[in-house]
Amino acid sequence: MRQPSFAQLLEIENDPAFLTFRCPRSGALLWPLVRNQFYRQLISDLYYQEAPLIAAVPAVPRGQALASLARVARHNLGQRRLSGDVLVIGTGAGSFLREGRWFNRITDYLAQASPPDTVTVEGVVDWNVPRPRWNQRISYWLPWQGAITVAGRLLQRDSHVETAREVLAYARQRAHDLLDLSIAETQMDMLVGMLARKLARLPVVHHAYRRLLEKVRPRLILLEQACYGDFSPINQIAREMGIRVAEPQHGMVSGGHDAYCYAPLLRDSAEYKACLPHDFLGYGSWWNKQINVPVEKWVIGHPHYSEQRRGMSLAKGVQNDILLLGDGIEFPLYVALATELAELLRGQYRIVLRPHPLERVEVYRRYPDGKIGDVFIDTNRDIYSSFISAHAVAGEVSTGLFEAIGIAGKVLLWETPKAQFSYPSHPFSGFVDAKGFVEELLKPEGSGLPVIDEDIWASDWVSNYKNYLGHVLDKAG
């Protein structure tokens, strides 16, 4: 059969057995804890050629980790009495320098527009603690994250491995029987190990989240990635405590995204819904229509996009760059495309390859002079600066394609099987190879996108968010 869509993959979990696999101690559903990783393993085997979509967690750099832990511990000591109606929890992945201080583009706009007593708890990315911070009412999750990670390794027992293998063996058999898909034993062992560690550390996870919520006493939690299964424990605990949870959209969502699309049986299950947030705060109505996660969907807007556009000169200068957006997984494929475009368009445009944030450090290390042959590596920290000089922007699976609308000259989707899987519906013109890209480049401007800009990026995010806060906090009160 042809490569399946995500809607077809979802039939694997459309089975009552997935509501029976539970933690022997707490009774918590186990499928949410490994669901994203299981599907990404299948997707990786089907659509990723150069590198796996998921991989074993690398070893922790002890020296750097201890130094970061010491800095965080000192910082957190001064934040011990923080409490407030709104608790913002972020991964820490969205930080950029704003007027000399680190600002999180995903969470800090919302924290700034929330009540003055709003508390932020943030993770640490690559063991770097961003200082100084724009947001002063912030604590870091690193001490608890370290304890949770250690607990997963020290407390794991054979019983955890057996339980994890039972869940994953059933899911793998369903994938084989329904879609003739297989997972190699080495990858299966990796998935089993992941779930076994999560199962072993679950009591510590529950204790950590419950203690956090008892300390802050929020009425609303804004939780980055709340629809991802790894955050099911905090969603469940918050519901037990009568606290509302919302996920602010932080990037691309679509009919091919494993965190935001579910099989009918899970969507209809009250027990499974308890593993999810109450609300999803989307960039616009177009995004909300792409996903079927069983939560209440609100249109808020994209704060970072709106604020960057407001501060940007709309008078376009010279747009002579062809900007390719990496996906964070298969950088060599983008290098090959960029190199071929440089050959075909020699002298006409500057070919610029922008690494995904996940791969940026490694790419800069490998290519310190900022070039790969005739291809330039984009070093702008902020993507909007790169859009201004772009005659065309292209990529496979990237929110940046949407952000480039109205700034760059043209926006094109690289229609690989991966992109077609990830975007069953999209508003872009496409190309399949370098020659097709050049053909699209030379076409005259069309009549516009099949969706209006307001549907993708709702305007006046502050008012939209304030209205949401008024609704849920009044209701919670």
MARSETOR-148607 format. One line per 5 residues: number of its first residue (from 1); their letters; for each residue x, y, z of N, C-alpha, C. Coordinates in steps of 0.1 Angstrom, whole numbers. Example, Ala and Ser with C-alpha at 12.3 -4.5 7.8 and 13.67 -1.06 7.14 Angstrom:
MARSETOR-148607
1	as	132,-57,78,123,-45,78,132,-33,78 ~ 128,-22,71,137,-11,71,129,0,79;
END
This chain:
MARSETOR-148607
1	mrqps	8,-12,0,0,0,0,9,13,0 ~ 3,24,-4,11,36,-4,13,41,11 ~ 23,50,12,26,54,26,14,60,33 ~ 11,56,45,-2,60,51,-2,75,56 ~ -13,81,57,-15,94,63,-16,92,78;
6	faqll	-15,103,85,-16,102,100,-30,97,104 ~ -40,101,96,-54,97,99,-54,81,99 ~ -47,75,90,-47,61,89,-39,55,101 ~ -28,61,104,-20,57,116,-28,57,129 ~ -37,66,130,-45,68,142,-54,56,144;
11	eiend	-57,48,134,-65,36,136,-58,26,146 ~ -45,27,147,-38,18,156,-43,20,170 ~ -46,32,175,-50,34,188,-65,34,190 ~ -72,32,179,-87,32,180,-92,18,185 ~ -88,15,197,-90,2,203,-91,3,218;
16	paflt	-102,-3,224,-104,-1,239,-92,-5,248 ~ -84,-14,242,-73,-19,251,-64,-8,255 ~ -63,3,247,-54,14,251,-59,21,264 ~ -71,19,267,-76,25,280,-75,15,292 ~ -69,4,289,-68,-6,300,-53,-7,305;
21	frcpr	-44,-3,297,-30,-3,301,-28,8,312 ~ -25,4,324,-24,14,335,-12,12,344 ~ -8,22,351,2,21,361,-3,13,372 ~ 4,2,376,-1,-7,387,-3,1,400 ~ 5,11,402,5,18,415,-5,29,415;
26	sgall	-5,38,405,-14,50,405,-27,48,397 ~ -27,38,388,-39,37,379,-39,46,367 ~ -28,54,366,-27,63,354,-26,56,341 ~ -32,62,331,-31,56,317,-17,57,313 ~ -12,46,306,2,45,302,3,49,287;
31	wplvr	-7,47,279,-5,51,265,-1,65,263 ~ -7,75,270,-2,89,268,13,91,270 ~ 19,83,279,33,85,282,43,81,271 ~ 38,72,261,47,68,251,40,69,237 ~ 29,75,236,21,76,224,29,85,213;
36	nqfyr	34,96,217,41,105,208,53,98,202 ~ 61,92,211,73,85,207,70,73,198 ~ 60,66,201,56,54,192,53,59,178 ~ 44,69,177,40,74,164,52,80,157 ~ 61,87,164,72,93,157,82,82,152;
41	qlisd	82,71,159,91,60,154,86,55,141 ~ 72,53,140,66,49,127,68,60,116 ~ 66,72,120,67,83,110,82,84,106 ~ 91,83,115,105,83,112,109,73,101 ~ 105,61,104,108,50,94,102,52,81;
46	lyyqe	90,59,80,83,61,68,88,73,60 ~ 91,84,67,93,96,60,107,103,62 ~ 115,98,71,128,105,73,139,96,68 ~ 147,102,59,158,94,52,172,95,59 ~ 175,107,63,189,110,67,191,108,82;
51	aplia	181,110,90,183,109,105,170,105,111 ~ 170,98,123,158,94,129,150,106,136 ~ 137,105,136,129,115,142,131,115,158 ~ 133,103,163,136,102,177,148,94,179 ~ 155,96,190,168,89,193,169,88,208;
56	avpav	178,80,213,181,78,227,186,92,232 ~ 183,94,245,187,107,251,202,107,254 ~ 209,117,249,224,117,251,227,118,266 ~ 240,114,269,244,115,283,245,130,287 ~ 242,132,300,242,145,306,257,150,308;
61	prgqa	261,162,303,274,167,306,275,171,320 ~ 281,163,329,280,165,343,285,179,348 ~ 297,183,343,302,196,348,293,207,345 ~ 288,208,332,279,219,328,266,218,336 ~ 261,205,338,248,204,345,249,208,359;
66	lasla	260,205,366,262,209,380,263,224,381 ~ 270,230,372,272,245,372,258,251,370 ~ 250,246,361,237,252,359,228,250,371 ~ 229,238,376,221,235,388,224,244,400 ~ 236,247,402,240,256,412,235,270,410;
71	rvarh	235,275,397,230,289,394,215,289,396 ~ 208,278,392,194,278,393,190,277,408 ~ 197,269,416,193,268,430,194,281,437 ~ 205,289,434,206,302,440,195,311,436 ~ 192,311,423,181,319,418,168,316,424;
76	nlgqr	165,303,425,152,298,430,150,302,445 ~ 161,302,452,160,305,467,153,319,469 ~ 155,328,460,150,341,461,135,342,456 ~ 130,331,451,117,331,445,107,322,453 ~ 110,319,465,103,308,472,88,312,475;
81	rlsgd	85,324,477,71,328,481,62,331,469 ~ 66,328,457,58,331,446,45,324,446 ~ 34,331,444,21,325,442,12,334,433 ~ 2,329,426,-6,338,418,-17,330,411 ~ -26,338,405,-38,331,399,-34,324,386;
86	vlvig	-23,329,379,-19,323,366,-5,318,368 ~ -3,305,364,10,299,364,13,295,350 ~ 25,301,345,30,298,332,41,288,333 ~ 40,277,325,50,267,325,56,265,311 ~ 69,267,309,74,267,296,87,258,296;
91	tgags	91,254,284,102,245,282,115,253,283 ~ 114,266,280,126,275,279,132,275,265 ~ 125,269,255,131,268,242,129,281,233 ~ 122,291,238,119,302,229,126,315,233 ~ 137,314,240,144,327,244,152,334,233;
96	flreg	151,347,234,159,356,225,162,369,232 ~ 173,376,228,177,388,235,168,399,230 ~ 162,406,240,153,418,238,158,429,246 ~ 164,439,240,169,450,247,179,446,258 ~ 187,436,255,198,432,264,194,422,274;
101	rwfnr	181,418,274,176,408,284,170,396,277 ~ 170,384,283,165,373,276,149,373,278 ~ 142,371,267,128,371,267,123,358,260 ~ 114,352,265,108,339,260,97,343,250 ~ 98,341,237,88,344,227,75,336,229;
106	itdyl	76,325,235,64,316,236,56,320,248 ~ 62,322,260,55,324,272,55,338,278 ~ 66,346,276,67,359,283,57,369,278 ~ 53,369,266,43,379,262,30,376,270 ~ 26,363,271,14,360,278,15,363,293;
111	aqasp	27,360,299,29,363,313,28,378,315 ~ 34,386,306,33,401,307,19,406,306 ~ 10,399,298,-3,404,297,-13,398,307 ~ -7,390,316,-15,383,327,-15,392,339 ~ -23,388,350,-23,396,362,-9,398,368;
116	pdtvt	-6,408,375,7,411,380,13,400,389 ~ 5,392,395,10,381,404,13,368,396 ~ 13,369,383,15,357,375,29,351,378 ~ 30,338,379,43,331,382,47,323,369 ~ 59,323,366,65,315,355,74,304,360;
121	vegvv	73,292,356,83,281,359,88,277,345 ~ 101,276,344,107,274,330,118,263,331 ~ 118,255,320,129,246,319,142,252,314 ~ 152,244,313,165,249,308,169,241,296 ~ 173,248,285,177,242,273,192,242,271;
126	dwnvp	197,230,268,212,229,266,220,233,278 ~ 214,232,290,220,235,303,225,250,304 ~ 219,258,296,222,273,297,211,280,304 ~ 215,287,314,205,295,322,205,310,317 ~ 195,314,310,195,327,304,194,338,314;
131	rprwn	205,347,314,205,358,323,211,370,316 ~ 207,382,319,195,386,328,182,383,321 ~ 171,381,329,158,378,323,149,390,323 ~ 141,391,313,131,401,312,120,398,323 ~ 116,386,323,105,382,333,112,379,346;
136	qrisy	108,387,356,115,386,370,108,376,379 ~ 95,373,376,88,364,385,89,350,379 ~ 101,344,380,103,331,373,112,323,382 ~ 108,310,382,117,300,388,120,289,378 ~ 131,282,380,135,272,370,132,258,375;
141	wlpwq	128,249,366,123,235,369,135,226,370 ~ 147,230,368,158,221,366,161,212,379 ~ 160,217,391,162,208,402,153,196,402 ~ 140,199,400,130,188,399,132,179,387 ~ 136,185,376,138,178,364,150,168,366;
146	gaitv	160,173,373,171,164,376,167,153,385 ~ 159,156,395,155,145,404,146,135,397 ~ 138,140,388,129,131,380,137,122,371 ~ 147,127,365,155,119,356,163,109,364 ~ 169,112,375,176,103,383,167,92,388;
151	agrll	155,96,392,145,86,398,141,76,387 ~ 140,80,374,137,71,364,147,60,362 ~ 160,63,365,170,54,363,172,45,375 ~ 171,51,387,174,44,400,162,35,404 ~ 150,39,401,139,32,406,133,22,396;
156	qrdsh	139,21,384,134,12,374,137,-3,378 ~ 126,-11,376,127,-25,380,122,-33,368 ~ 124,-46,369,120,-55,358,105,-54,355 ~ 98,-52,366,83,-51,364,79,-39,356 ~ 87,-28,357,84,-16,348,87,-20,333;
161	vetar	98,-27,331,101,-31,317,90,-40,312 ~ 86,-50,320,75,-59,315,63,-52,312 ~ 59,-43,320,46,-35,318,48,-27,305 ~ 59,-20,303,62,-12,292,62,-20,279 ~ 68,-32,280,68,-40,268,55,-45,264;
166	evlay	46,-48,274,32,-52,270,25,-42,262 ~ 26,-29,267,19,-18,260,24,-17,246 ~ 37,-16,244,43,-14,231,42,-26,222 ~ 42,-38,227,41,-50,219,27,-50,213 ~ 17,-46,221,3,-45,216,2,-35,205;
171	arqra	8,-23,207,7,-12,197,14,-17,184 ~ 26,-23,186,33,-27,174,26,-38,166 ~ 19,-47,173,11,-57,166,0,-51,158 ~ -7,-41,164,-18,-34,157,-12,-27,145 ~ 0,-21,146,5,-14,134,8,-24,123;
176	hdlld	13,-36,127,15,-47,117,2,-52,111 ~ -7,-55,119,-20,-61,114,-28,-52,106 ~ -28,-39,109,-37,-29,102,-30,-23,90 ~ -17,-20,91,-10,-12,81,3,-19,76 ~ 6,-31,80,18,-38,76,30,-30,79;
181	lsiae	30,-24,90,42,-16,95,50,-23,106 ~ 63,-22,106,71,-29,116,80,-19,123 ~ 84,-23,135,94,-15,142,106,-24,145 ~ 118,-21,142,130,-29,145,131,-31,160 ~ 138,-43,163,139,-46,177,147,-36,185;
186	tqmdm	158,-31,178,166,-21,185,158,-8,189 ~ 149,-4,180,140,8,182,130,4,192 ~ 125,-8,192,115,-13,201,121,-13,215 ~ 133,-17,217,140,-17,230,142,-3,235 ~ 145,6,226,146,20,230,133,25,235;
191	lvgml	122,23,228,109,27,233,105,21,246 ~ 107,8,247,104,1,260,112,7,272 ~ 125,10,269,133,17,279,128,30,283 ~ 123,38,273,118,51,276,106,50,285 ~ 96,41,281,84,40,289,87,34,303;
196	arkla	96,25,304,99,19,317,104,29,327 ~ 113,38,322,118,49,330,107,59,334 ~ 98,62,325,87,71,328,78,65,339 ~ 76,52,337,67,45,347,74,44,361 ~ 87,42,361,94,41,374,94,55,381;
201	rlpvv	95,66,373,96,79,380,83,85,382 ~ 72,79,378,59,85,379,55,90,393 ~ 58,82,404,55,88,417,62,101,420 ~ 75,102,415,82,114,418,76,126,409 ~ 72,123,397,66,133,388,53,138,395;
206	hhayr	44,129,400,32,133,406,35,142,418 ~ 45,138,426,48,145,438,53,159,435 ~ 61,160,425,67,173,421,57,183,416 ~ 48,178,407,37,187,402,27,191,412 ~ 24,181,421,14,185,431,20,195,441;
211	rllek	33,193,444,39,203,453,40,217,447 ~ 43,217,434,43,230,427,30,237,427 ~ 19,229,424,6,236,423,1,240,437 ~ 4,232,447,1,236,461,8,248,465 ~ 20,250,460,28,262,464,23,275,457;
216	vrprl	20,274,444,16,286,436,1,288,438 ~ -7,278,439,-22,279,441,-28,287,429 ~ -25,283,417,-31,290,405,-45,286,403 ~ -52,294,395,-65,290,390,-65,287,376 ~ -54,291,369,-52,288,355,-37,285,353;
221	illeq	-34,274,345,-21,271,341,-20,272,326 ~ -10,280,321,-7,281,307,5,272,305 ~ 3,260,299,13,250,298,18,247,284 ~ 30,251,281,36,248,268,36,233,266 ~ 31,228,254,31,214,250,22,206,259;
226	acygd	11,212,264,2,205,273,-5,193,266 ~ -6,193,253,-13,182,246,-3,170,244 ~ 9,172,246,19,161,245,17,152,257 ~ 18,139,254,15,129,265,24,130,277 ~ 36,134,276,45,135,287,40,145,298;
231	fspin	31,154,294,25,163,303,11,158,309 ~ 8,146,306,-5,141,311,-6,141,326 ~ 5,138,333,4,138,348,0,152,353 ~ 6,163,348,2,176,354,-12,180,350 ~ -17,176,338,-30,178,334,-40,171,343;
236	qiare	-37,158,347,-46,151,356,-46,157,370 ~ -34,160,375,-34,166,388,-41,179,389 ~ -39,188,379,-46,201,378,-61,199,378 ~ -66,189,371,-80,187,370,-85,182,384 ~ -78,174,391,-82,169,404,-82,181,414;
241	mgirv	-74,191,412,-73,202,421,-82,213,416 ~ -90,211,406,-99,222,401,-92,233,394 ~ -81,231,388,-73,241,381,-75,239,366 ~ -77,250,359,-79,249,344,-65,250,338 ~ -64,242,327,-51,242,319,-53,245,305;
246	aepqh	-45,254,300,-45,258,286,-32,257,279 ~ -31,252,267,-19,252,259,-19,264,249 ~ -10,273,251,-8,283,240,-1,277,228 ~ -6,279,216,1,274,205,15,279,204 ~ 25,270,201,39,274,202,46,272,188;
251	gmvsg	39,266,179,45,263,166,34,257,157 ~ 39,249,147,31,243,137,22,233,143 ~ 9,233,140,0,222,143,-7,219,130 ~ -11,206,128,-17,202,115,-24,189,117 ~ -30,184,106,-36,171,106,-26,160,106;
256	ghday	-13,163,105,-3,153,106,6,154,118 ~ 1,161,128,9,163,141,3,154,151 ~ 12,145,157,8,135,166,3,140,179 ~ 7,152,183,2,157,196,-12,163,196 ~ -17,166,184,-30,173,183,-41,166,175;
261	cyapl	-38,153,171,-48,145,164,-49,132,171 ~ -62,127,173,-64,115,181,-75,107,174 ~ -75,94,177,-85,84,172,-98,87,179 ~ -109,84,172,-123,86,177,-125,81,191 ~ -120,68,194,-122,62,207,-116,70,218;
266	lrdsa	-104,76,216,-97,84,226,-104,97,228 ~ -108,103,217,-115,116,217,-128,115,225 ~ -134,104,225,-147,102,232,-146,97,246 ~ -133,94,250,-131,88,263,-129,99,274 ~ -138,100,284,-136,110,295,-123,107,302;
271	eykac	-119,95,304,-106,92,310,-94,97,303 ~ -95,96,289,-83,101,281,-84,116,281 ~ -95,122,280,-96,137,280,-90,143,293 ~ -90,135,304,-85,140,317,-69,141,316 ~ -63,134,306,-49,135,304,-45,147,295;
276	lphdf	-55,155,291,-53,166,282,-56,179,288 ~ -52,191,283,-56,203,289,-71,206,286 ~ -76,217,292,-90,221,289,-91,228,276 ~ -81,237,273,-81,246,262,-69,246,253 ~ -71,250,241,-60,253,232,-61,267,227;
281	lgygs	-51,275,228,-51,289,224,-44,291,211 ~ -51,291,200,-46,290,187,-42,304,181 ~ -33,303,171,-29,315,164,-40,321,156 ~ -49,313,151,-60,317,143,-69,306,140 ~ -81,309,134,-91,299,132,-86,288,122;
286	wwnkq	-78,291,113,-73,281,103,-66,270,110 ~ -57,274,120,-49,263,127,-59,255,135 ~ -68,261,142,-77,253,151,-85,243,143 ~ -88,246,130,-96,237,122,-88,225,117 ~ -75,226,118,-66,215,113,-66,203,123;
291	invpv	-69,205,135,-66,195,146,-79,190,152 ~ -79,178,158,-91,173,164,-89,169,179 ~ -79,175,185,-77,172,199,-90,176,207 ~ -95,168,216,-108,170,222,-107,180,234 ~ -104,193,230,-103,204,240,-111,215,234;
296	ekwvi	-113,226,242,-120,238,238,-109,246,231 ~ -112,250,218,-103,258,210,-107,273,210 ~ -97,281,213,-98,295,213,-89,302,203 ~ -93,313,197,-85,320,188,-79,332,196 ~ -66,332,197,-59,342,205,-50,351,196;
301	ghphy	-43,345,187,-33,352,179,-19,347,182 ~ -9,353,175,5,349,177,12,361,183 ~ 14,362,196,20,374,201,34,378,195 ~ 43,368,194,56,372,189,55,377,174 ~ 47,370,166,45,374,152,40,388,152;
306	seqrr	30,391,160,23,404,160,33,415,164 ~ 40,412,175,49,422,180,61,425,171 ~ 66,414,164,77,416,155,72,424,142 ~ 60,421,138,55,428,126,53,443,129 ~ 48,445,142,46,459,146,59,467,146;
311	gmsla	70,461,150,82,468,150,90,468,138 ~ 85,462,127,92,460,115,89,470,104 ~ 98,475,98,96,485,87,89,477,75 ~ 77,481,71,70,474,60,75,478,47 ~ 84,488,46,90,492,33,101,482,30;
316	kgvqn	98,474,20,108,463,16,120,469,9 ~ 132,465,13,144,468,7,147,458,-4 ~ 160,456,-7,164,446,-17,161,432,-11 ~ 154,424,-19,151,410,-15,157,401,-25 ~ 170,398,-22,178,390,-31,182,376,-26;
321	dilll	176,372,-14,179,359,-8,169,349,-12 ~ 173,336,-14,165,325,-14,167,318,0 ~ 157,318,9,159,314,22,153,300,24 ~ 161,290,27,156,276,30,156,274,45 ~ 145,268,50,143,266,64,145,252,68;
326	gdgie	155,249,76,158,235,80,148,230,89 ~ 147,216,90,136,210,98,142,205,112 ~ 155,206,114,161,202,127,164,187,127 ~ 162,180,117,164,165,116,173,162,105 ~ 170,166,93,177,161,81,184,172,74;
331	fplyv	194,178,81,201,190,75,208,186,62 ~ 214,174,60,220,171,47,211,173,35 ~ 198,170,37,189,171,26,188,186,21 ~ 188,195,31,187,209,28,200,214,22 ~ 211,209,26,223,213,20,224,209,6;
336	alate	219,197,3,218,192,-11,209,201,-20 ~ 197,204,-15,188,213,-22,194,227,-24 ~ 200,232,-14,206,246,-15,217,246,-24 ~ 226,235,-24,237,235,-34,232,234,-48 ~ 222,226,-51,217,225,-64,211,239,-69;
341	laell	204,245,-60,198,259,-63,209,269,-66 ~ 220,268,-58,231,277,-61,237,275,-75 ~ 237,263,-79,242,260,-93,232,265,-103 ~ 219,263,-101,209,267,-111,207,282,-112 ~ 209,289,-100,206,303,-99,218,312,-98;
346	rgqyr	229,306,-102,242,313,-99,242,327,-104 ~ 245,337,-95,246,351,-99,233,358,-98 ~ 221,351,-97,209,358,-97,204,361,-82 ~ 206,351,-74,202,352,-60,212,346,-50 ~ 212,351,-38,220,345,-28,213,334,-21;
351	ivlrp	218,322,-20,211,310,-14,215,310,0 ~ 205,310,9,208,311,24,200,299,30 ~ 207,292,38,202,280,45,201,284,60 ~ 189,283,66,187,287,80,185,274,88 ~ 195,271,97,193,259,105,181,260,115;
356	hpler	175,249,118,165,249,128,171,251,141 ~ 164,258,151,170,260,164,176,247,171 ~ 170,235,168,175,223,173,189,219,168 ~ 193,224,156,205,220,150,215,232,149 ~ 211,243,153,219,256,151,233,255,156;
361	vevyr	234,251,169,247,251,175,257,241,168 ~ 252,229,164,260,220,157,264,225,143 ~ 255,231,136,258,236,123,268,247,124 ~ 267,256,133,277,267,134,290,262,138 ~ 291,251,146,303,245,149,310,239,137;
366	rypdg	302,232,129,308,225,118,312,234,107 ~ 305,246,105,308,255,95,310,269,101 ~ 322,271,107,324,283,114,326,296,105 ~ 329,293,92,330,305,83,317,309,77 ~ 306,302,81,292,306,77,289,303,62;
371	kigdv	296,294,56,293,290,43,295,275,41 ~ 287,269,31,289,256,26,290,257,11 ~ 302,258,6,304,260,-8,299,274,-11 ~ 289,275,-21,283,287,-25,270,291,-16 ~ 267,283,-6,255,284,2,259,292,15;
376	fidtn	252,302,18,254,309,31,245,304,42 ~ 251,303,54,243,299,65,238,311,73 ~ 225,311,75,218,322,82,222,322,96 ~ 227,333,101,231,335,115,222,345,123 ~ 212,350,117,203,359,124,196,351,135;
381	rdiys	196,356,147,189,350,158,174,350,156 ~ 169,361,151,155,363,149,152,361,134 ~ 142,352,131,139,348,118,133,359,109 ~ 127,369,116,120,380,108,130,388,101 ~ 142,390,107,153,397,101,157,391,87;
386	sfisa	156,377,87,159,370,75,148,371,64 ~ 136,372,69,125,373,59,126,386,51 ~ 130,397,58,130,410,51,138,410,38 ~ 149,403,38,158,402,26,155,390,17 ~ 144,383,19,142,371,12,132,373,0;
391	havag	137,370,-12,129,370,-24,119,358,-23 ~ 124,347,-17,115,335,-16,120,328,-3 ~ 110,322,4,112,313,15,107,300,12 ~ 114,289,15,109,276,12,113,266,24 ~ 105,256,26,108,246,36,98,235,35;
396	evstg	99,225,44,90,213,44,80,215,56 ~ 85,214,68,76,214,80,81,225,89 ~ 75,237,88,80,248,95,69,259,97 ~ 68,263,109,59,275,112,64,287,104 ~ 77,287,102,83,299,95,77,301,81;
401	lfeai	72,291,75,66,293,62,54,303,63 ~ 46,300,74,35,309,76,39,323,81 ~ 49,323,89,54,336,94,60,345,83 ~ 64,339,72,70,346,61,60,353,52 ~ 47,349,53,36,354,45,35,369,47;
406	giagk	36,377,36,34,391,37,47,399,39 ~ 58,391,42,71,397,44,81,394,33 ~ 83,381,31,91,376,20,83,378,7 ~ 91,377,-4,84,379,-17,75,367,-21 ~ 80,355,-19,72,343,-22,74,333,-11;
411	vllwe	65,324,-9,66,313,1,62,300,-6 ~ 71,291,-6,69,278,-13,71,266,-4 ~ 63,256,-5,64,244,2,71,233,-6 ~ 82,228,0,89,216,-6,81,204,-4 ~ 74,200,-15,64,189,-14,70,175,-14;
416	tpkaq	78,172,-3,83,159,-1,72,150,5 ~ 73,137,5,64,129,13,62,133,27 ~ 73,137,33,72,142,47,63,154,49 ~ 65,164,39,57,176,40,42,173,37 ~ 39,164,28,26,160,24,19,153,36;
421	fsyps	27,145,43,22,138,55,19,149,66 ~ 28,158,68,26,168,79,16,178,76 ~ 14,182,64,4,192,60,-6,186,50 ~ -16,178,55,-26,174,46,-33,185,39 ~ -34,197,46,-40,209,40,-30,221,43;
426	hpfsg	-28,229,32,-19,240,34,-22,251,23 ~ -18,263,25,-22,274,16,-11,278,6 ~ 0,269,4,11,273,-4,12,267,-18 ~ 19,274,-27,24,268,-39,35,259,-35 ~ 37,248,-44,47,238,-40,57,235,-51;
431	fvdak	68,228,-48,77,223,-57,83,210,-52 ~ 88,201,-61,93,188,-57,108,187,-58 ~ 114,196,-66,129,195,-66,134,209,-70 ~ 147,210,-72,153,223,-74,149,229,-87 ~ 147,221,-98,142,227,-110,128,232,-109;
436	gfvee	120,224,-101,106,229,-99,106,241,-91 ~ 115,243,-82,116,255,-74,118,267,-83 ~ 128,266,-92,131,277,-102,119,280,-110 ~ 112,270,-115,100,272,-123,90,280,-115 ~ 87,277,-102,78,284,-94,83,298,-91;
441	llkpe	96,300,-90,102,313,-87,99,323,-99 ~ 99,317,-111,98,326,-123,83,329,-126 ~ 74,322,-120,60,325,-122,56,338,-117 ~ 46,345,-124,42,358,-119,34,356,-106 ~ 33,367,-98,25,366,-86,11,362,-88;
446	gsglp	6,353,-80,-8,348,-81,-18,358,-75 ~ -30,353,-73,-40,361,-68,-41,361,-53 ~ -32,354,-46,-31,354,-32,-34,340,-26 ~ -33,340,-13,-35,327,-6,-50,323,-6 ~ -53,310,-5,-67,306,-5,-73,308,9;
451	vided	-66,313,19,-71,317,32,-67,331,35 ~ -75,338,42,-71,352,45,-62,353,57 ~ -54,363,57,-43,365,67,-49,364,81 ~ -60,370,84,-67,370,97,-70,356,102 ~ -73,347,93,-75,333,97,-63,326,102;
456	iwasd	-51,330,97,-39,324,101,-33,331,113 ~ -33,344,113,-27,352,124,-38,362,128 ~ -46,358,139,-56,367,144,-50,380,149 ~ -57,391,146,-52,404,151,-56,406,165 ~ -49,416,171,-52,421,185,-51,409,195;
461	wvsny	-40,403,196,-38,392,205,-40,396,220 ~ -37,408,223,-38,412,237,-53,412,241 ~ -62,418,233,-76,418,236,-82,404,237 ~ -77,396,227,-82,382,226,-78,374,239 ~ -66,376,243,-61,369,255,-68,374,268;
466	knylg	-69,388,269,-76,393,280,-91,388,281 ~ -97,387,270,-111,382,270,-111,367,275 ~ -101,359,270,-100,346,275,-98,345,290 ~ -88,353,295,-86,354,309,-98,357,317 ~ -105,368,312,-117,372,319,-127,360,320;
471	hvldk	-129,353,309,-138,342,309,-134,331,319 ~ -122,326,318,-118,315,326,-116,318,341 ~ -110,330,344,-108,333,358,-121,337,365 ~ -130,343,358,-143,346,364,-150,333,367 ~ -149,323,357,-155,310,358,-149,302,370;
476	ag	-136,303,371,-128,296,381,-131,302,395 ~ -134,315,395,-136,321,408,-150,318,413;
END
